[in-house]
Amino acid sequence: MARGLDASMRARRLVALLPLLRRGDRVALSDLATAVGCTAEEVAADLTTLTMCGVPPFTPFDLVDLYIDGAHVTVHADPPGLDQPLKLTAPEARALAAALEMAGYAPNAPLRAKLAAVTTAAASAEELERTIRTGTAPGGAAETYAALAAAAEAHEKLRIAYRTGSTGRVSERVVHPWAIVQRLGVWYLVAMCEAAGQERVFRMDRIRAFERTGDLFETPSEVPTAVVPDPGGLDVAEILFAPGTRLPDDRAWPGVRIEVLPDGSARAWMPYRATAWVARRVIAHLGEATVIGPGEVRRAVRELAETTLQQVQ
C-alpha cells in the first residue's frame, strides 16, 4: 500500500499509470515507479488495485487485464475507457488555467492562451477536448528524475533553471545534487546551491531545465533530508471552504490545518511566506474558497482575480 498518501492522491497515481499500460507490453516495475514517482513495491500494489477497476458492465473484458511476474508486468489488453472523449466543463478549464499559472507558464504561453479562449460560456466540449489533448508541457517527471539521480550518483554538478514557488520567477543556478527524497508523493532534490552558498531543497516539478556541467563535487558525510521548512513564525491565512469543496492536503498546501464544520463547510489555517503564493491556490478553487484574513491576502486574491478575468475576456 502507498505510504503517506490519502485516497485522493493514490487515485491520481492510479490514473497516471493507465496511459503507461498498453496491450502486449512487458514493462519493468522500476520504470513505472520512476514515471509516477514512487517505489516498485508501491507500483505493484497499485497495479493489483487496477486489476479490480474497469467500466460498466464490469465483465472480465471491461477490467484492466494485466499480470505481475516478479519485477515486470505484462499487459494483456489496453485499459478500458481511455478511448472515451475527454469532457471538461468551463470551470474545469479555468481550473486548469489556474494550475498552469501556478506551474510557471507565462500569461502569453500558447497553452494558457488556448485554455483562456475556451472558458467562455460558448465553449463546446469538442473545443475543450482539442485544447487539452494538443497541449503538452515541456520535459517530464521521469526524465528529470533520471537525470538528477544520475548526477547525484556521479557527484556531478548541475546547472538548473528553477521556478521559485513564492514569486513565480525562474532563475538559473549551479547545484551539487546530494539526494532525492519524497514527501507525501512529491519529489524533492536536496542540493548545495552555489549561489546561496548553502543547502537548498528544490521541488522537482519546478525545475524547468537542467544541464550536466561535467564538474565534480564532494558529497558531505551526512546529507540532510528535511524538505519542508518549519512553519513557526510564518504568517497564517484563514480560509473558509464551501460545503462539498474538495479540500487541499498537505502536499498541495504544506502545513495547512483544516477543521470541518457541522454544516459541511471547512475552515483552514495556512502558513505562508508570500501573499501571491496563497492567492494562486485560492483562485484555483474557483470561488469555493473565501479568505477571512489577513487583509493583505484578501487584497492579493482580489488583484489576481481581476488580472485573470482581464486575460480571459
MOKATA-V693811 format. One record per backbone hydrogen bond with DSSP energy under -1.0 kcal/mol. CO is the residue of the C=O (numbers start at 0). NH is the residue of the N-H. E is the energy in kcal/mol with one decimal. If there is no record, write none. Layout:
# MOKATA-V693811
CO & NH & E
CO & NH & E
This chain:
# MOKATA-V693811
5 & 9 & -2.2
6 & 10 & -2.3
7 & 11 & -1.7
8 & 12 & -1.6
9 & 13 & -2.3
10 & 14 & -2.2
11 & 15 & -2.1
12 & 16 & -1.4
13 & 17 & -1.1
16 & 19 & -1.7
17 & 20 & -1.9
21 & 24 & -2.2
24 & 74 & -2.6
26 & 72 & -2.6
27 & 31 & -1.7
28 & 32 & -2.4
29 & 33 & -2.1
30 & 34 & -1.9
31 & 35 & -1.9
32 & 36 & -1.3
32 & 37 & -2.0
38 & 42 & -2.2
39 & 43 & -2.3
40 & 44 & -1.9
41 & 45 & -2.4
42 & 46 & -2.9
43 & 47 & -2.0
44 & 48 & -1.8
45 & 49 & -2.2
46 & 50 & -1.4
48 & 51 & -1.7
49 & 52 & -2.2
52 & 63 & -2.0
54 & 57 & -2.3
58 & 61 & -2.2
61 & 54 & -1.9
64 & 75 & -2.1
64 & 76 & -1.1
66 & 73 & -3.0
68 & 71 & -1.5
70 & 28 & -2.8
71 & 68 & -2.8
72 & 26 & -2.5
73 & 66 & -2.5
74 & 23 & -2.7
78 & 81 & -1.0
80 & 83 & -1.5
88 & 92 & -2.0
89 & 93 & -2.2
90 & 94 & -2.2
91 & 95 & -2.0
92 & 96 & -2.1
93 & 97 & -2.3
94 & 98 & -2.3
95 & 99 & -2.4
96 & 100 & -2.0
97 & 101 & -2.0
98 & 102 & -1.7
99 & 104 & -2.3
100 & 103 & -1.1
105 & 108 & -2.3
108 & 112 & -2.5
109 & 113 & -2.3
110 & 114 & -2.3
111 & 115 & -2.5
112 & 116 & -1.9
115 & 118 & -1.1
119 & 122 & -1.8
123 & 127 & -2.0
124 & 128 & -2.4
125 & 129 & -2.4
126 & 130 & -2.3
127 & 131 & -2.3
128 & 132 & -2.6
129 & 133 & -1.7
139 & 143 & -2.3
140 & 144 & -3.0
141 & 145 & -2.5
142 & 146 & -2.1
143 & 147 & -2.6
144 & 148 & -2.7
145 & 149 & -2.2
146 & 150 & -2.1
147 & 151 & -2.5
148 & 152 & -2.3
149 & 153 & -1.9
150 & 155 & -2.6
154 & 216 & -2.0
156 & 212 & -2.1
157 & 174 & -2.8
158 & 210 & -1.7
159 & 172 & -2.4
160 & 207 & -2.6
160 & 208 & -1.1
161 & 170 & -2.5
163 & 167 & -2.8
168 & 163 & -2.6
170 & 161 & -3.0
172 & 159 & -2.8
173 & 193 & -2.4
174 & 157 & -2.5
175 & 191 & -1.7
178 & 189 & -3.0
180 & 187 & -3.2
182 & 185 & -1.7
185 & 182 & -2.6
186 & 203 & -2.2
187 & 180 & -2.2
188 & 201 & -2.8
189 & 177 & -2.5
189 & 178 & -1.8
190 & 199 & -3.3
191 & 175 & -2.4
192 & 196 & -2.2
197 & 192 & -2.3
199 & 190 & -2.6
201 & 188 & -3.2
202 & 205 & -1.7
203 & 206 & -1.4
205 & 162 & -2.4
208 & 160 & -2.4
210 & 158 & -3.0
214 & 156 & -3.3
230 & 233 & -2.1
234 & 271 & -2.5
236 & 269 & -3.0
237 & 291 & -2.9
237 & 292 & -1.4
238 & 267 & -3.2
239 & 289 & -2.7
240 & 265 & -2.0
241 & 244 & -1.8
248 & 252 & -2.8
252 & 255 & -2.0
256 & 268 & -2.6
258 & 266 & -2.9
260 & 263 & -2.2
264 & 260 & -3.0
265 & 240 & -3.5
266 & 258 & -2.9
267 & 238 & -2.7
268 & 256 & -1.9
269 & 236 & -2.9
273 & 277 & -1.2
274 & 278 & -2.7
275 & 279 & -2.0
276 & 280 & -1.0
277 & 281 & -2.2
278 & 282 & -2.6
279 & 283 & -1.4
281 & 284 & -1.5
282 & 285 & -2.0
284 & 287 & -1.9
287 & 241 & -2.6
289 & 239 & -3.2
292 & 237 & -3.1
293 & 297 & -1.7
294 & 298 & -2.4
295 & 299 & -1.8
296 & 300 & -2.4
297 & 301 & -2.3
298 & 302 & -2.6
299 & 303 & -2.2
300 & 304 & -2.6
301 & 305 & -2.3
302 & 306 & -2.2
303 & 307 & -2.5
304 & 308 & -2.4
305 & 309 & -2.0
306 & 310 & -1.5
307 & 311 & -1.4
308 & 312 & -1.1
